[in-house]
Amino acid sequence: MNTRLANFSAACQLRHGLPLLACLLLAACATTPHPLQERIWHAEQQRFISDDELIAALADSHYILLGEIHGERAHHEFQATLIDALAEHGRRPVVAMEMIDSTQAAVLHDYLDSGEATVEGLAEVLRWEDSGWPAWSLYQPVAAATLHHQLPLVDANRPRHEVREVARKGLTSLDADERAELRLDQPLPESAASELDQRLREAHAAHLPADSLPALLDAQRLRDAHMALRLRQADRGDGVILITGNAHASNRHGVPWYLRQAGETSIFSLGQLPVSAGNKTPADYPQHFDALRFTPPRNRP
């Protein structure tokens, strides 16, 4: 046995208490990439597509929803790559971010209108450190791509105090005219509402009493409906890109559902999910998106 192999065997036995062959198999499994990693699944076509095919599909769509898991670096970097690619295709969409709400709209507009906007300056103007969102360094690629191509950047979200009010009192706390404008007077399909309820239970059941979940669902619906309306308001003729969490990008119950209720049809949603060891095929993952991109396993809880 050569020295390197002997050292590996000794280290593995010390750490795992396993013989050399088992250690070699463990090492092989650890270095073998997941079969879905870095691949993109097209839901309607039921096949894997290339980055170029994805970009072509996005370029043909008016409303483009780029999902993410908040704080997952690979997701934000890919969103920035797609903004670059769409701009290089000649598109001039507005970029709207879930992480910016309407209370920041005026100061954001004034800052961008100054002609001196920088990525670092954006973080200061938006008071990102106090926002509760993951570190600005993770979202910097998105901001940098938007500023580099001189694309409009706008708020997408409802102010948190208004979301909290609906979470406390339900959708009836909004007047009838606003509910109608937001399409919140139209119930979600039963299967979609059940699915959203289940997602919220999985995400929050450990932290909230069960009787608070209906109000949480109302708050989620408010944000989805508001973002859909905001995209339509922000459109300057060449569409809108929404940077948002995967749940909001869901075709089943998220922003795309409200866009379609308003008569919009040119919509493409991309979800991004880390692969998990036990799920080897696209069917093992949510099928809520027009395309789903698989990224490396999460390295944090």
C-alpha positions in Angstrom: 0.0 0.0 0.0 1.4 3.4 -1.0 1.9 6.1 1.6 -1.1 8.3 0.5 -3.4 5.3 0.5 -2.1 4.2 3.9 -2.7 7.7 5.3 -6.2 7.8 3.9 -7.0 4.4 5.3 -5.7 5.3 8.8 -7.6 8.6 8.8 -10.9 7.0 7.6 -10.6 4.2 10.2 -10.0 6.7 12.9 -12.9 8.9 11.9 -15.5 6.3 10.8 -14.2 3.0 12.2 -14.5 1.4 8.7 -12.2 -0.9 6.8 -10.3 0.4 3.8 -12.8 -0.9 1.1 -15.7 0.7 2.9 -13.8 3.9 3.2 -13.0 3.9 -0.5 -16.7 3.4 -1.3 -17.7 6.2 1.0 -15.2 8.5 -0.7 -16.5 7.5 -4.1 -20.1 8.3 -3.1 -19.0 11.6 -1.6 -17.4 12.7 -4.8 -20.0 11.3 -7.3 -22.3 14.2 -8.3 -26.0 13.8 -8.0 -27.5 12.8 -11.4 -29.7 15.9 -11.5 -27.2 18.5 -10.3 -26.8 21.5 -12.6 -29.5 20.3 -14.9 -32.7 22.0 -16.0 -36.0 20.2 -16.4 -38.7 21.5 -18.7 -42.1 20.6 -17.2 -44.3 20.8 -20.3 -41.7 19.1 -22.6 -40.8 16.5 -20.0 -37.1 16.7 -20.9 -33.9 18.2 -19.8 -32.9 21.4 -21.6 -29.7 23.4 -22.0 -29.0 26.8 -20.6 -29.4 28.2 -24.1 -32.8 26.6 -24.5 -33.9 28.1 -21.1 -32.7 31.6 -22.1 -34.6 31.3 -25.4 -37.8 30.4 -23.5 -37.3 33.3 -21.2 -36.6 35.7 -24.0 -39.9 34.7 -25.6 -41.8 35.5 -22.4 -43.1 38.8 -21.1 -43.3 38.0 -17.4 -40.2 36.1 -16.1 -40.2 34.7 -12.6 -36.8 33.7 -11.4 -37.2 31.6 -8.2 -34.7 31.0 -5.4 -34.2 29.8 -2.0 -33.3 33.0 -0.1 -29.6 33.1 0.6 -28.6 30.2 -1.7 -25.6 31.8 -3.4 -25.8 29.6 -6.5 -29.4 30.7 -7.1 -28.6 34.4 -7.0 -25.6 34.0 -9.3 -27.7 32.1 -11.9 -30.4 34.8 -11.7 -27.7 37.4 -12.5 -26.5 35.2 -15.4 -30.0 35.1 -16.8 -30.4 38.9 -16.5 -27.1 39.3 -18.4 -28.2 36.8 -21.1 -31.6 38.4 -21.6 -30.0 41.9 -22.0 -27.6 40.5 -24.5 -30.6 39.1 -26.4 -31.8 42.7 -26.7 -34.4 42.6 -24.0 -34.9 45.7 -21.7 -37.1 44.3 -19.0 -37.8 45.9 -15.6 -36.3 44.0 -12.7 -38.5 43.7 -9.7 -37.4 42.3 -6.4 -39.4 40.7 -3.7 -36.8 42.0 -1.2 -37.8 45.6 -1.9 -41.2 46.9 -0.8 -43.3 49.9 -1.7 -42.2 51.9 1.3 -38.7 52.0 -0.4 -40.0 52.9 -3.9 -39.5 56.7 -3.7 -36.0 56.6 -2.3 -35.0 53.8 -4.8 -36.3 55.8 -7.7 -34.5 59.0 -6.7 -31.2 57.2 -6.1 -31.3 55.4 -9.5 -32.4 58.6 -11.2 -29.3 60.4 -9.8 -27.2 58.6 -12.4 -24.6 57.8 -9.8 -26.0 54.5 -8.5 -23.6 51.8 -7.4 -24.1 48.3 -6.0 -22.7 49.4 -2.7 -24.8 52.5 -2.7 -28.0 50.5 -3.3 -27.4 48.5 -0.2 -27.2 51.7 1.8 -30.2 53.3 0.3 -32.3 50.2 0.9 -30.9 49.9 4.4 -30.3 46.2 3.6 -28.5 45.4 6.8 -31.7 46.2 8.7 -34.0 44.5 6.3 -33.9 40.9 7.6 -33.0 39.5 4.2 -29.8 37.4 3.8 -26.5 39.3 3.3 -26.3 41.8 0.5 -23.2 40.1 -0.8 -25.5 37.2 -2.0 -27.8 39.6 -3.9 -25.0 41.7 -5.3 -24.7 39.8 -8.6 -28.4 40.5 -9.3 -28.0 44.2 -8.5 -24.7 44.4 -10.5 -26.2 42.8 -13.6 -29.2 45.1 -13.4 -27.1 48.3 -13.0 -24.6 47.1 -15.7 -27.3 46.9 -18.3 -29.1 50.0 -17.0 -32.3 48.1 -16.5 -35.0 49.7 -14.3 -35.1 48.3 -10.8 -38.3 48.5 -8.8 -40.0 47.3 -5.6 -42.3 44.2 -5.8 -43.5 43.6 -2.3 -46.1 44.8 0.1 -44.9 46.6 3.2 -44.5 44.2 6.1 -46.8 46.0 8.4 -49.6 45.6 5.9 -48.8 41.9 5.5 -48.9 41.5 9.3 -52.3 43.2 9.5 -53.7 40.7 7.0 -52.0 37.9 8.9 -53.9 39.1 12.1 -57.3 39.9 10.6 -57.5 38.0 7.3 -58.3 39.2 3.8 -61.5 40.8 5.0 -59.3 43.6 6.5 -58.9 44.8 2.9 -61.9 46.7 1.3 -63.8 45.0 -1.4 -62.5 47.2 -4.2 -58.9 46.4 -3.3 -59.6 42.6 -3.0 -61.2 42.8 -6.5 -58.2 44.7 -8.0 -55.8 42.1 -6.5 -58.0 39.2 -7.7 -58.3 38.1 -4.0 -62.0 37.9 -4.4 -61.4 34.8 -6.5 -60.6 31.7 -4.4 -57.6 29.5 -5.3 -58.5 26.2 -6.8 -59.1 23.7 -4.0 -56.1 21.6 -4.9 -53.8 24.6 -5.1 -55.1 26.0 -1.8 -54.5 22.7 -0.1 -51.0 22.5 -1.6 -50.1 26.0 -0.3 -51.5 25.2 3.1 -49.3 22.1 3.2 -46.2 24.1 2.2 -46.9 26.6 4.9 -47.4 23.9 7.5 -44.1 22.3 6.6 -42.3 25.6 6.7 -43.8 27.0 9.9 -45.5 24.3 11.9 -42.6 24.1 14.3 -42.8 27.9 15.1 -46.5 28.8 15.0 -49.7 27.5 16.6 -51.9 25.5 14.1 -54.8 27.9 14.3 -52.6 30.7 12.9 -52.0 28.9 9.6 -55.2 30.2 7.8 -54.1 33.8 8.5 -50.6 32.9 7.3 -52.2 31.6 4.1 -54.0 34.9 3.7 -50.8 36.8 4.1 -49.1 34.7 1.5 -51.9 35.2 -0.9 -51.7 39.0 -0.3 -48.0 39.1 -1.2 -48.5 36.9 -4.3 -51.4 39.0 -5.5 -49.6 42.3 -4.8 -46.5 41.2 -6.7 -48.6 40.2 -9.7 -50.3 43.6 -9.8 -47.0 45.4 -9.2 -45.4 43.5 -12.2 -48.2 44.7 -14.4 -47.9 48.3 -13.1 -44.1 48.3 -13.5 -44.1 47.0 -17.1 -42.6 49.5 -19.5 -43.3 47.5 -22.7 -40.6 44.9 -22.6 -41.7 42.8 -19.7 -40.6 42.3 -16.1 -38.2 39.9 -14.4 -39.3 39.1 -10.8 -36.6 38.0 -8.3 -38.4 36.0 -5.7 -38.7 32.9 -3.5 -39.7 29.7 -5.2 -43.1 29.6 -3.5 -44.0 32.9 -5.1 -42.9 31.7 -8.5 -45.2 28.7 -8.3 -47.6 28.3 -11.2 -50.1 26.5 -9.0 -50.7 29.2 -6.3 -48.1 32.0 -6.6 -47.7 35.1 -8.7 -48.2 33.4 -12.1 -51.7 32.3 -11.0 -52.7 36.0 -10.3 -51.2 37.2 -13.5 -53.3 34.7 -15.4 -56.4 35.7 -13.6 -55.7 39.2 -14.9 -55.5 37.9 -18.5 -51.8 37.6 -18.8 -50.5 34.6 -20.7 -46.9 35.2 -21.6 -45.4 34.0 -18.4 -42.4 31.7 -17.6 -41.5 30.6 -14.1 -38.1 29.1 -13.1 -37.7 27.2 -9.8 -34.3 26.4 -8.3 -33.9 23.6 -5.8 -30.9 21.9 -4.3 -30.8 18.2 -5.0 -31.3 15.7 -2.2 -29.6 12.3 -2.0 -32.8 10.3 -1.9 -34.5 12.0 -4.8 -32.9 11.0 -8.1 -35.6 12.0 -10.8 -37.4 15.2 -11.6 -40.7 13.6 -10.5 -39.3 13.5 -7.0 -39.4 17.3 -6.8 -42.3 19.9 -7.0 -43.7 20.3 -10.5 -45.0 23.9 -9.9 -42.7 25.6 -12.4 -42.3 25.8 -16.2 -38.7 24.8 -15.6 -36.8 23.6 -12.6 -33.1 23.9 -12.1 -31.3 21.5 -9.8 -28.4 22.9 -7.8 -25.8 21.3 -5.5 -27.0 20.1 -2.1 -27.4 22.7 0.6 -24.4 23.1 2.9 -26.4 24.7 5.7 -29.7 23.9 7.5 
